[in-house]
Amino acid sequence: MDNQYVLMIFGVMAFATFVTRAFPFIAFSRSHDHPMLGYFGRYLPPMIMVVLVCFGLTGLEIETGGRLANATLAFAAVTIVQLVGRNTLVSILVGTGLYVFGIQGLDL
């Protein structure tokens, strides 16, 4: 493979990525106050979070009780921080930090 071919591939991928990201904004530019968009804006982020949590919990490798306790503590911390603060980024950072600290710092 020569460099020109690789650059063309990257160009096509960049164009495809840009088009797929820009398409919703272009398609819905005239109907930004449509009730369906409001529905998606309200309910889609929590649905995505539920899917991510389920995927993350099913992928856990729990060999010991310490790992289970660590995962439970991180999950509870994320839930509490989210309910109190309503800041998704802070919730994710707190849960990830606690889980990584338990795995790396406490050798669970």
PDB file as gemmi writes it, atoms N, CA and C in Angstrom:
CRYST1    1.000    1.000    1.000  90.00  90.00  90.00 P 1                      
ATOM      1  N   MET A   1       0.842  -1.182   0.000  1.00  0.00           N  
ATOM      2  CA  MET A   1       0.000   0.000   0.000  1.00  0.00           C  
ATOM      3  C   MET A   1       0.885   1.243   0.000  1.00  0.00           C  
ATOM      4  N   ASP A   2       0.596   2.135  -0.875  1.00  0.00           N  
ATOM      5  CA  ASP A   2       1.369   3.370  -0.893  1.00  0.00           C  
ATOM      6  C   ASP A   2       0.655   4.454  -0.093  1.00  0.00           C  
ATOM      7  N   ASN A   3       1.361   5.536   0.136  1.00  0.00           N  
ATOM      8  CA  ASN A   3       0.834   6.617   0.984  1.00  0.00           C  
ATOM      9  C   ASN A   3      -0.385   7.297   0.377  1.00  0.00           C  
ATOM     10  N   GLN A   4      -0.422   7.430  -0.924  1.00  0.00           N  
ATOM     11  CA  GLN A   4      -1.554   8.092  -1.565  1.00  0.00           C  
ATOM     12  C   GLN A   4      -2.841   7.303  -1.351  1.00  0.00           C  
ATOM     13  N   TYR A   5      -2.751   5.988  -1.440  1.00  0.00           N  
ATOM     14  CA  TYR A   5      -3.922   5.131  -1.219  1.00  0.00           C  
ATOM     15  C   TYR A   5      -4.426   5.258   0.222  1.00  0.00           C  
ATOM     16  N   VAL A   6      -3.512   5.250   1.173  1.00  0.00           N  
ATOM     17  CA  VAL A   6      -3.881   5.373   2.585  1.00  0.00           C  
ATOM     18  C   VAL A   6      -4.515   6.738   2.848  1.00  0.00           C  
ATOM     19  N   LEU A   7      -3.952   7.791   2.276  1.00  0.00           N  
ATOM     20  CA  LEU A   7      -4.525   9.126   2.452  1.00  0.00           C  
ATOM     21  C   LEU A   7      -5.921   9.226   1.832  1.00  0.00           C  
ATOM     22  N   MET A   8      -6.130   8.571   0.694  1.00  0.00           N  
ATOM     23  CA  MET A   8      -7.465   8.563   0.094  1.00  0.00           C  
ATOM     24  C   MET A   8      -8.462   7.833   0.994  1.00  0.00           C  
ATOM     25  N   ILE A   9      -8.036   6.735   1.596  1.00  0.00           N  
ATOM     26  CA  ILE A   9      -8.911   6.003   2.521  1.00  0.00           C  
ATOM     27  C   ILE A   9      -9.279   6.896   3.704  1.00  0.00           C  
ATOM     28  N   PHE A  10      -8.290   7.570   4.280  1.00  0.00           N  
ATOM     29  CA  PHE A  10      -8.569   8.479   5.398  1.00  0.00           C  
ATOM     30  C   PHE A  10      -9.496   9.607   4.977  1.00  0.00           C  
ATOM     31  N   GLY A  11      -9.311  10.112   3.775  1.00  0.00           N  
ATOM     32  CA  GLY A  11     -10.191  11.173   3.273  1.00  0.00           C  
ATOM     33  C   GLY A  11     -11.629  10.709   3.136  1.00  0.00           C  
ATOM     34  N   VAL A  12     -11.818   9.504   2.589  1.00  0.00           N  
ATOM     35  CA  VAL A  12     -13.170   8.953   2.446  1.00  0.00           C  
ATOM     36  C   VAL A  12     -13.788   8.721   3.817  1.00  0.00           C  
ATOM     37  N   MET A  13     -13.010   8.187   4.758  1.00  0.00           N  
ATOM     38  CA  MET A  13     -13.532   7.957   6.109  1.00  0.00           C  
ATOM     39  C   MET A  13     -13.888   9.276   6.796  1.00  0.00           C  
ATOM     40  N   ALA A  14     -13.066  10.290   6.636  1.00  0.00           N  
ATOM     41  CA  ALA A  14     -13.348  11.596   7.240  1.00  0.00           C  
ATOM     42  C   ALA A  14     -14.611  12.194   6.639  1.00  0.00           C  
ATOM     43  N   PHE A  15     -14.762  12.089   5.327  1.00  0.00           N  
ATOM     44  CA  PHE A  15     -15.959  12.618   4.672  1.00  0.00           C  
ATOM     45  C   PHE A  15     -17.206  11.876   5.147  1.00  0.00           C  
ATOM     46  N   ALA A  16     -17.146  10.543   5.203  1.00  0.00           N  
ATOM     47  CA  ALA A  16     -18.297   9.757   5.645  1.00  0.00           C  
ATOM     48  C   ALA A  16     -18.659  10.083   7.091  1.00  0.00           C  
ATOM     49  N   THR A  17     -17.657  10.249   7.934  1.00  0.00           N  
ATOM     50  CA  THR A  17     -17.916  10.595   9.330  1.00  0.00           C  
ATOM     51  C   THR A  17     -18.562  11.967   9.434  1.00  0.00           C  
ATOM     52  N   PHE A  18     -18.047  12.932   8.682  1.00  0.00           N  
ATOM     53  CA  PHE A  18     -18.609  14.280   8.702  1.00  0.00           C  
ATOM     54  C   PHE A  18     -20.055  14.276   8.216  1.00  0.00           C  
ATOM     55  N   VAL A  19     -20.328  13.562   7.135  1.00  0.00           N  
ATOM     56  CA  VAL A  19     -21.685  13.533   6.587  1.00  0.00           C  
ATOM     57  C   VAL A  19     -22.651  12.896   7.578  1.00  0.00           C  
ATOM     58  N   THR A  20     -22.250  11.793   8.203  1.00  0.00           N  
ATOM     59  CA  THR A  20     -23.164  11.143   9.147  1.00  0.00           C  
ATOM     60  C   THR A  20     -23.385  11.992  10.399  1.00  0.00           C  
ATOM     61  N   ARG A  21     -22.403  12.803  10.781  1.00  0.00           N  
ATOM     62  CA  ARG A  21     -22.584  13.683  11.942  1.00  0.00           C  
ATOM     63  C   ARG A  21     -23.412  14.918  11.579  1.00  0.00           C  
ATOM     64  N   ALA A  22     -23.243  15.429  10.376  1.00  0.00           N  
ATOM     65  CA  ALA A  22     -23.928  16.662   9.978  1.00  0.00           C  
ATOM     66  C   ALA A  22     -25.353  16.409   9.489  1.00  0.00           C  
ATOM     67  N   PHE A  23     -25.644  15.203   9.017  1.00  0.00           N  
ATOM     68  CA  PHE A  23     -26.952  14.926   8.429  1.00  0.00           C  
ATOM     69  C   PHE A  23     -28.130  15.244   9.356  1.00  0.00           C  
ATOM     70  N   PRO A  24     -28.121  14.818  10.624  1.00  0.00           N  
ATOM     71  CA  PRO A  24     -29.274  15.144  11.477  1.00  0.00           C  
ATOM     72  C   PRO A  24     -29.497  16.647  11.641  1.00  0.00           C  
ATOM     73  N   PHE A  25     -28.427  17.417  11.721  1.00  0.00           N  
ATOM     74  CA  PHE A  25     -28.576  18.865  11.877  1.00  0.00           C  
ATOM     75  C   PHE A  25     -29.162  19.491  10.615  1.00  0.00           C  
ATOM     76  N   ILE A  26     -28.736  18.986   9.470  1.00  0.00           N  
ATOM     77  CA  ILE A  26     -29.267  19.509   8.208  1.00  0.00           C  
ATOM     78  C   ILE A  26     -30.711  19.056   8.015  1.00  0.00           C  
ATOM     79  N   ALA A  27     -30.991  17.785   8.294  1.00  0.00           N  
ATOM     80  CA  ALA A  27     -32.330  17.245   8.061  1.00  0.00           C  
ATOM     81  C   ALA A  27     -33.379  17.877   8.973  1.00  0.00           C  
ATOM     82  N   PHE A  28     -33.010  18.177  10.207  1.00  0.00           N  
ATOM     83  CA  PHE A  28     -33.988  18.692  11.164  1.00  0.00           C  
ATOM     84  C   PHE A  28     -33.834  20.189  11.414  1.00  0.00           C  
ATOM     85  N   SER A  29     -33.151  20.896  10.543  1.00  0.00           N  
ATOM     86  CA  SER A  29     -32.913  22.322  10.779  1.00  0.00           C  
ATOM     87  C   SER A  29     -34.205  23.139  10.725  1.00  0.00           C  
ATOM     88  N   ARG A  30     -35.168  22.707   9.934  1.00  0.00           N  
ATOM     89  CA  ARG A  30     -36.412  23.473   9.817  1.00  0.00           C  
ATOM     90  C   ARG A  30     -37.460  23.058  10.843  1.00  0.00           C  
ATOM     91  N   SER A  31     -37.294  21.908  11.429  1.00  0.00           N  
ATOM     92  CA  SER A  31     -38.304  21.437  12.389  1.00  0.00           C  
ATOM     93  C   SER A  31     -37.662  21.165  13.747  1.00  0.00           C  
ATOM     94  N   HIS A  32     -36.877  22.122  14.233  1.00  0.00           N  
ATOM     95  CA  HIS A  32     -36.168  21.935  15.498  1.00  0.00           C  
ATOM     96  C   HIS A  32     -37.094  21.918  16.703  1.00  0.00           C  
ATOM     97  N   ASP A  33     -38.321  22.331  16.570  1.00  0.00           N  
ATOM     98  CA  ASP A  33     -39.246  22.322  17.691  1.00  0.00           C  
ATOM     99  C   ASP A  33     -40.290  21.207  17.570  1.00  0.00           C  
ATOM    100  N   HIS A  34     -39.982  20.188  16.793  1.00  0.00           N  
ATOM    101  CA  HIS A  34     -40.903  19.066  16.617  1.00  0.00           C  
ATOM    102  C   HIS A  34     -41.004  18.283  17.925  1.00  0.00           C  
ATOM    103  N   PRO A  35     -42.207  17.836  18.296  1.00  0.00           N  
ATOM    104  CA  PRO A  35     -42.369  17.118  19.559  1.00  0.00           C  
ATOM    105  C   PRO A  35     -41.564  15.822  19.631  1.00  0.00           C  
ATOM    106  N   MET A  36     -41.362  15.162  18.496  1.00  0.00           N  
ATOM    107  CA  MET A  36     -40.595  13.918  18.514  1.00  0.00           C  
ATOM    108  C   MET A  36     -39.141  14.188  18.891  1.00  0.00           C  
ATOM    109  N   LEU A  37     -38.576  15.295  18.431  1.00  0.00           N  
ATOM    110  CA  LEU A  37     -37.206  15.635  18.796  1.00  0.00           C  
ATOM    111  C   LEU A  37     -37.108  15.963  20.291  1.00  0.00           C  
ATOM    112  N   GLY A  38     -38.128  16.619  20.818  1.00  0.00           N  
ATOM    113  CA  GLY A  38     -38.156  16.876  22.254  1.00  0.00           C  
ATOM    114  C   GLY A  38     -38.223  15.595  23.062  1.00  0.00           C  
ATOM    115  N   TYR A  39     -38.995  14.630  22.557  1.00  0.00           N  
ATOM    116  CA  TYR A  39     -39.105  13.331  23.216  1.00  0.00           C  
ATOM    117  C   TYR A  39     -37.749  12.613  23.213  1.00  0.00           C  
ATOM    118  N   PHE A  40     -37.095  12.590  22.053  1.00  0.00           N  
ATOM    119  CA  PHE A  40     -35.784  11.949  21.967  1.00  0.00           C  
ATOM    120  C   PHE A  40     -34.768  12.655  22.851  1.00  0.00           C  
ATOM    121  N   GLY A  41     -34.808  13.975  22.866  1.00  0.00           N  
ATOM    122  CA  GLY A  41     -33.872  14.728  23.686  1.00  0.00           C  
ATOM    123  C   GLY A  41     -34.060  14.490  25.167  1.00  0.00           C  
ATOM    124  N   ARG A  42     -35.288  14.189  25.552  1.00  0.00           N  
ATOM    125  CA  ARG A  42     -35.555  13.964  26.973  1.00  0.00           C  
ATOM    126  C   ARG A  42     -35.279  12.530  27.412  1.00  0.00           C  
ATOM    127  N   TYR A  43     -35.657  11.550  26.590  1.00  0.00           N  
ATOM    128  CA  TYR A  43     -35.606  10.160  27.034  1.00  0.00           C  
ATOM    129  C   TYR A  43     -34.448   9.343  26.463  1.00  0.00           C  
ATOM    130  N   LEU A  44     -33.798   9.785  25.412  1.00  0.00           N  
ATOM    131  CA  LEU A  44     -32.729   9.000  24.825  1.00  0.00           C  
ATOM    132  C   LEU A  44     -31.477   8.941  25.706  1.00  0.00           C  
ATOM    133  N   PRO A  45     -31.010  10.045  26.316  1.00  0.00           N  
ATOM    134  CA  PRO A  45     -29.818   9.928  27.171  1.00  0.00           C  
ATOM    135  C   PRO A  45     -29.986   8.948  28.336  1.00  0.00           C  
ATOM    136  N   PRO A  46     -31.115   8.959  29.072  1.00  0.00           N  
ATOM    137  CA  PRO A  46     -31.239   7.942  30.127  1.00  0.00           C  
ATOM    138  C   PRO A  46     -31.296   6.514  29.571  1.00  0.00           C  
ATOM    139  N   MET A  47     -31.921   6.332  28.410  1.00  0.00           N  
ATOM    140  CA  MET A  47     -31.976   4.990  27.832  1.00  0.00           C  
ATOM    141  C   MET A  47     -30.581   4.518  27.445  1.00  0.00           C  
ATOM    142  N   ILE A  48     -29.774   5.404  26.898  1.00  0.00           N  
ATOM    143  CA  ILE A  48     -28.409   5.038  26.537  1.00  0.00           C  
ATOM    144  C   ILE A  48     -27.606   4.705  27.787  1.00  0.00           C  
ATOM    145  N   MET A  49     -27.803   5.473  28.858  1.00  0.00           N  
ATOM    146  CA  MET A  49     -27.096   5.183  30.106  1.00  0.00           C  
ATOM    147  C   MET A  49     -27.478   3.815  30.657  1.00  0.00           C  
ATOM    148  N   VAL A  50     -28.753   3.449  30.575  1.00  0.00           N  
ATOM    149  CA  VAL A  50     -29.182   2.127  31.054  1.00  0.00           C  
ATOM    150  C   VAL A  50     -28.517   1.031  30.239  1.00  0.00           C  
ATOM    151  N   VAL A  51     -28.459   1.203  28.938  1.00  0.00           N  
ATOM    152  CA  VAL A  51     -27.803   0.205  28.088  1.00  0.00           C  
ATOM    153  C   VAL A  51     -26.323   0.100  28.440  1.00  0.00           C  
ATOM    154  N   LEU A  52     -25.663   1.233  28.638  1.00  0.00           N  
ATOM    155  CA  LEU A  52     -24.244   1.206  28.991  1.00  0.00           C  
ATOM    156  C   LEU A  52     -24.001   0.557  30.349  1.00  0.00           C  
ATOM    157  N   VAL A  53     -24.853   0.843  31.313  1.00  0.00           N  
ATOM    158  CA  VAL A  53     -24.708   0.229  32.637  1.00  0.00           C  
ATOM    159  C   VAL A  53     -24.907  -1.280  32.546  1.00  0.00           C  
ATOM    160  N   CYS A  54     -25.940  -1.712  31.840  1.00  0.00           N  
ATOM    161  CA  CYS A  54     -26.178  -3.154  31.688  1.00  0.00           C  
ATOM    162  C   CYS A  54     -25.014  -3.827  30.981  1.00  0.00           C  
ATOM    163  N   PHE A  55     -24.499  -3.195  29.930  1.00  0.00           N  
ATOM    164  CA  PHE A  55     -23.358  -3.755  29.208  1.00  0.00           C  
ATOM    165  C   PHE A  55     -22.128  -3.819  30.105  1.00  0.00           C  
ATOM    166  N   GLY A  56     -21.904  -2.765  30.874  1.00  0.00           N  
ATOM    167  CA  GLY A  56     -20.756  -2.746  31.769  1.00  0.00           C  
ATOM    168  C   GLY A  56     -20.855  -3.772  32.882  1.00  0.00           C  
ATOM    169  N   LEU A  57     -22.054  -3.950  33.436  1.00  0.00           N  
ATOM    170  CA  LEU A  57     -22.217  -4.908  34.521  1.00  0.00           C  
ATOM    171  C   LEU A  57     -22.140  -6.352  34.026  1.00  0.00           C  
ATOM    172  N   THR A  58     -22.586  -6.612  32.804  1.00  0.00           N  
ATOM    173  CA  THR A  58     -22.489  -7.983  32.292  1.00  0.00           C  
ATOM    174  C   THR A  58     -21.062  -8.331  31.908  1.00  0.00           C  
ATOM    175  N   GLY A  59     -20.223  -7.336  31.650  1.00  0.00           N  
ATOM    176  CA  GLY A  59     -18.845  -7.603  31.267  1.00  0.00           C  
ATOM    177  C   GLY A  59     -17.892  -7.722  32.438  1.00  0.00           C  
ATOM    178  N   LEU A  60     -18.395  -7.575  33.652  1.00  0.00           N  
ATOM    179  CA  LEU A  60     -17.515  -7.663  34.817  1.00  0.00           C  
ATOM    180  C   LEU A  60     -17.032  -9.096  35.030  1.00  0.00           C  
ATOM    181  N   GLU A  61     -15.768  -9.199  35.368  1.00  0.00           N  
ATOM    182  CA  GLU A  61     -15.216 -10.500  35.738  1.00  0.00           C  
ATOM    183  C   GLU A  61     -15.078 -10.521  37.260  1.00  0.00           C  
ATOM    184  N   ILE A  62     -16.018 -11.166  37.902  1.00  0.00           N  
ATOM    185  CA  ILE A  62     -16.046 -11.179  39.364  1.00  0.00           C  
ATOM    186  C   ILE A  62     -15.603 -12.560  39.831  1.00  0.00           C  
ATOM    187  N   GLU A  63     -14.347 -12.633  40.286  1.00  0.00           N  
ATOM    188  CA  GLU A  63     -13.818 -13.892  40.792  1.00  0.00           C  
ATOM    189  C   GLU A  63     -13.903 -13.980  42.312  1.00  0.00           C  
ATOM    190  N   THR A  64     -13.870 -12.833  42.977  1.00  0.00           N  
ATOM    191  CA  THR A  64     -13.850 -12.819  44.436  1.00  0.00           C  
ATOM    192  C   THR A  64     -14.946 -11.912  44.964  1.00  0.00           C  
ATOM    193  N   GLY A  65     -15.187 -12.041  46.251  1.00  0.00           N  
ATOM    194  CA  GLY A  65     -16.162 -11.164  46.897  1.00  0.00           C  
ATOM    195  C   GLY A  65     -15.713  -9.720  46.929  1.00  0.00           C  
ATOM    196  N   GLY A  66     -14.394  -9.504  46.949  1.00  0.00           N  
ATOM    197  CA  GLY A  66     -13.863  -8.148  46.952  1.00  0.00           C  
ATOM    198  C   GLY A  66     -14.176  -7.410  45.662  1.00  0.00           C  
ATOM    199  N   ARG A  67     -14.090  -8.134  44.555  1.00  0.00           N  
ATOM    200  CA  ARG A  67     -14.428  -7.518  43.267  1.00  0.00           C  
ATOM    201  C   ARG A  67     -15.911  -7.178  43.206  1.00  0.00           C  
ATOM    202  N   LEU A  68     -16.735  -8.060  43.728  1.00  0.00           N  
ATOM    203  CA  LEU A  68     -18.173  -7.798  43.748  1.00  0.00           C  
ATOM    204  C   LEU A  68     -18.475  -6.585  44.619  1.00  0.00           C  
ATOM    205  N   ALA A  69     -17.828  -6.498  45.782  1.00  0.00           N  
ATOM    206  CA  ALA A  69     -18.031  -5.351  46.665  1.00  0.00           C  
ATOM    207  C   ALA A  69     -17.530  -4.070  46.006  1.00  0.00           C  
ATOM    208  N   ASN A  70     -16.412  -4.151  45.309  1.00  0.00           N  
ATOM    209  CA  ASN A  70     -15.869  -2.981  44.614  1.00  0.00           C  
ATOM    210  C   ASN A  70     -16.827  -2.501  43.528  1.00  0.00           C  
ATOM    211  N   ALA A  71     -17.339  -3.415  42.729  1.00  0.00           N  
ATOM    212  CA  ALA A  71     -18.282  -3.045  41.672  1.00  0.00           C  
ATOM    213  C   ALA A  71     -19.573  -2.486  42.264  1.00  0.00           C  
ATOM    214  N   THR A  72     -20.044  -3.081  43.339  1.00  0.00           N  
ATOM    215  CA  THR A  72     -21.267  -2.607  43.988  1.00  0.00           C  
ATOM    216  C   THR A  72     -21.070  -1.204  44.560  1.00  0.00           C  
ATOM    217  N   LEU A  73     -19.916  -0.967  45.173  1.00  0.00           N  
ATOM    218  CA  LEU A  73     -19.626   0.347  45.728  1.00  0.00           C  
ATOM    219  C   LEU A  73     -19.562   1.401  44.626  1.00  0.00           C  
ATOM    220  N   ALA A  74     -18.894   1.079  43.528  1.00  0.00           N  
ATOM    221  CA  ALA A  74     -18.795   2.032  42.418  1.00  0.00           C  
ATOM    222  C   ALA A  74     -20.169   2.299  41.812  1.00  0.00           C  
ATOM    223  N   PHE A  75     -20.970   1.256  41.647  1.00  0.00           N  
ATOM    224  CA  PHE A  75     -22.315   1.414  41.096  1.00  0.00           C  
ATOM    225  C   PHE A  75     -23.186   2.271  42.014  1.00  0.00           C  
ATOM    226  N   ALA A  76     -23.111   2.030  43.314  1.00  0.00           N  
ATOM    227  CA  ALA A  76     -23.887   2.821  44.273  1.00  0.00           C  
ATOM    228  C   ALA A  76     -23.424   4.278  44.277  1.00  0.00           C  
ATOM    229  N   ALA A  77     -22.120   4.485  44.171  1.00  0.00           N  
ATOM    230  CA  ALA A  77     -21.601   5.857  44.152  1.00  0.00           C  
ATOM    231  C   ALA A  77     -22.088   6.609  42.918  1.00  0.00           C  
ATOM    232  N   VAL A  78     -22.076   5.949  41.777  1.00  0.00           N  
ATOM    233  CA  VAL A  78     -22.566   6.593  40.555  1.00  0.00           C  
ATOM    234  C   VAL A  78     -24.036   6.956  40.710  1.00  0.00           C  
ATOM    235  N   THR A  79     -24.815   6.033  41.245  1.00  0.00           N  
ATOM    236  CA  THR A  79     -26.247   6.277  41.411  1.00  0.00           C  
ATOM    237  C   THR A  79     -26.504   7.443  42.362  1.00  0.00           C  
ATOM    238  N   ILE A  80     -25.820   7.467  43.492  1.00  0.00           N  
ATOM    239  CA  ILE A  80     -26.026   8.524  44.484  1.00  0.00           C  
ATOM    240  C   ILE A  80     -25.581   9.880  43.952  1.00  0.00           C  
ATOM    241  N   VAL A  81     -24.394   9.919  43.328  1.00  0.00           N  
ATOM    242  CA  VAL A  81     -23.890  11.193  42.802  1.00  0.00           C  
ATOM    243  C   VAL A  81     -24.806  11.708  41.697  1.00  0.00           C  
ATOM    244  N   GLN A  82     -25.327  10.808  40.868  1.00  0.00           N  
ATOM    245  CA  GLN A  82     -26.223  11.233  39.796  1.00  0.00           C  
ATOM    246  C   GLN A  82     -27.546  11.759  40.356  1.00  0.00           C  
ATOM    247  N   LEU A  83     -28.097  11.082  41.359  1.00  0.00           N  
ATOM    248  CA  LEU A  83     -29.360  11.526  41.930  1.00  0.00           C  
ATOM    249  C   LEU A  83     -29.218  12.850  42.673  1.00  0.00           C  
ATOM    250  N   VAL A  84     -28.083  13.047  43.326  1.00  0.00           N  
ATOM    251  CA  VAL A  84     -27.875  14.276  44.093  1.00  0.00           C  
ATOM    252  C   VAL A  84     -27.445  15.433  43.192  1.00  0.00           C  
ATOM    253  N   GLY A  85     -26.443  15.186  42.356  1.00  0.00           N  
ATOM    254  CA  GLY A  85     -25.860  16.280  41.597  1.00  0.00           C  
ATOM    255  C   GLY A  85     -26.415  16.482  40.209  1.00  0.00           C  
ATOM    256  N   ARG A  86     -27.019  15.447  39.628  1.00  0.00           N  
ATOM    257  CA  ARG A  86     -27.566  15.529  38.259  1.00  0.00           C  
ATOM    258  C   ARG A  86     -26.500  15.939  37.242  1.00  0.00           C  
ATOM    259  N   ASN A  87     -25.265  15.464  37.458  1.00  0.00           N  
ATOM    260  CA  ASN A  87     -24.183  15.752  36.529  1.00  0.00           C  
ATOM    261  C   ASN A  87     -23.591  14.418  36.078  1.00  0.00           C  
ATOM    262  N   THR A  88     -23.861  14.056  34.842  1.00  0.00           N  
ATOM    263  CA  THR A  88     -23.469  12.742  34.342  1.00  0.00           C  
ATOM    264  C   THR A  88     -21.961  12.579  34.312  1.00  0.00           C  
ATOM    265  N   LEU A  89     -21.248  13.599  33.887  1.00  0.00           N  
ATOM    266  CA  LEU A  89     -19.795  13.497  33.801  1.00  0.00           C  
ATOM    267  C   LEU A  89     -19.175  13.259  35.177  1.00  0.00           C  
ATOM    268  N   VAL A  90     -19.636  13.974  36.177  1.00  0.00           N  
ATOM    269  CA  VAL A  90     -19.109  13.787  37.529  1.00  0.00           C  
ATOM    270  C   VAL A  90     -19.457  12.387  38.037  1.00  0.00           C  
ATOM    271  N   SER A  91     -20.657  11.922  37.760  1.00  0.00           N  
ATOM    272  CA  SER A  91     -21.061  10.586  38.189  1.00  0.00           C  
ATOM    273  C   SER A  91     -20.168   9.514  37.581  1.00  0.00           C  
ATOM    274  N   ILE A  92     -19.910   9.633  36.279  1.00  0.00           N  
ATOM    275  CA  ILE A  92     -19.060   8.653  35.603  1.00  0.00           C  
ATOM    276  C   ILE A  92     -17.642   8.707  36.146  1.00  0.00           C  
ATOM    277  N   LEU A  93     -17.120   9.910  36.357  1.00  0.00           N  
ATOM    278  CA  LEU A  93     -15.759  10.036  36.874  1.00  0.00           C  
ATOM    279  C   LEU A  93     -15.628   9.476  38.284  1.00  0.00           C  
ATOM    280  N   VAL A  94     -16.612   9.730  39.135  1.00  0.00           N  
ATOM    281  CA  VAL A  94     -16.567   9.200  40.504  1.00  0.00           C  
ATOM    282  C   VAL A  94     -16.620   7.669  40.493  1.00  0.00           C  
ATOM    283  N   GLY A  95     -17.545   7.102  39.734  1.00  0.00           N  
ATOM    284  CA  GLY A  95     -17.662   5.648  39.681  1.00  0.00           C  
ATOM    285  C   GLY A  95     -16.436   4.988  39.088  1.00  0.00           C  
ATOM    286  N   THR A  96     -15.924   5.553  38.013  1.00  0.00           N  
ATOM    287  CA  THR A  96     -14.723   4.997  37.392  1.00  0.00           C  
ATOM    288  C   THR A  96     -13.534   5.123  38.319  1.00  0.00           C  
ATOM    289  N   GLY A  97     -13.411   6.267  38.960  1.00  0.00           N  
ATOM    290  CA  GLY A  97     -12.307   6.461  39.896  1.00  0.00           C  
ATOM    291  C   GLY A  97     -12.345   5.481  41.055  1.00  0.00           C  
ATOM    292  N   LEU A  98     -13.521   5.295  41.643  1.00  0.00           N  
ATOM    293  CA  LEU A  98     -13.634   4.332  42.743  1.00  0.00           C  
ATOM    294  C   LEU A  98     -13.329   2.912  42.287  1.00  0.00           C  
ATOM    295  N   TYR A  99     -13.834   2.538  41.126  1.00  0.00           N  
ATOM    296  CA  TYR A  99     -13.607   1.181  40.637  1.00  0.00           C  
ATOM    297  C   TYR A  99     -12.135   0.948  40.322  1.00  0.00           C  
ATOM    298  N   VAL A 100     -11.505   1.911  39.661  1.00  0.00           N  
ATOM    299  CA  VAL A 100     -10.085   1.762  39.330  1.00  0.00           C  
ATOM    300  C   VAL A 100      -9.240   1.765  40.600  1.00  0.00           C  
ATOM    301  N   PHE A 101      -9.598   2.613  41.555  1.00  0.00           N  
ATOM    302  CA  PHE A 101      -8.862   2.607  42.828  1.00  0.00           C  
ATOM    303  C   PHE A 101      -8.994   1.255  43.517  1.00  0.00           C  
ATOM    304  N   GLY A 102     -10.185   0.673  43.490  1.00  0.00           N  
ATOM    305  CA  GLY A 102     -10.353  -0.645  44.104  1.00  0.00           C  
ATOM    306  C   GLY A 102      -9.548  -1.720  43.397  1.00  0.00           C  
ATOM    307  N   ILE A 103      -9.518  -1.676  42.084  1.00  0.00           N  
ATOM    308  CA  ILE A 103      -8.775  -2.686  41.320  1.00  0.00           C  
ATOM    309  C   ILE A 103      -7.267  -2.474  41.448  1.00  0.00           C  
ATOM    310  N   GLN A 104      -6.818  -1.227  41.252  1.00  0.00           N  
ATOM    311  CA  GLN A 104      -5.379  -0.963  41.234  1.00  0.00           C  
ATOM    312  C   GLN A 104      -4.804  -0.713  42.638  1.00  0.00           C  
ATOM    313  N   GLY A 105      -5.499   0.095  43.422  1.00  0.00           N  
ATOM    314  CA  GLY A 105      -4.964   0.492  44.712  1.00  0.00           C  
ATOM    315  C   GLY A 105      -5.121  -0.555  45.794  1.00  0.00           C  
ATOM    316  N   LEU A 106      -6.203  -1.288  45.751  1.00  0.00           N  
ATOM    317  CA  LEU A 106      -6.459  -2.286  46.789  1.00  0.00           C  
ATOM    318  C   LEU A 106      -6.208  -3.718  46.324  1.00  0.00           C  
ATOM    319  N   ASP A 107      -5.785  -3.865  45.075  1.00  0.00           N  
ATOM    320  CA  ASP A 107      -5.504  -5.187  44.482  1.00  0.00           C  
ATOM    321  C   ASP A 107      -6.654  -6.157  44.617  1.00  0.00           C  
ATOM    322  N   LEU A 108      -7.839  -5.705  44.274  1.00  0.00           N  
ATOM    323  CA  LEU A 108      -9.000  -6.604  44.333  1.00  0.00           C  
ATOM    324  C   LEU A 108      -9.091  -7.430  43.073  1.00  0.00           C  
TER     325      LEU A 108                                                      
END                                                                             
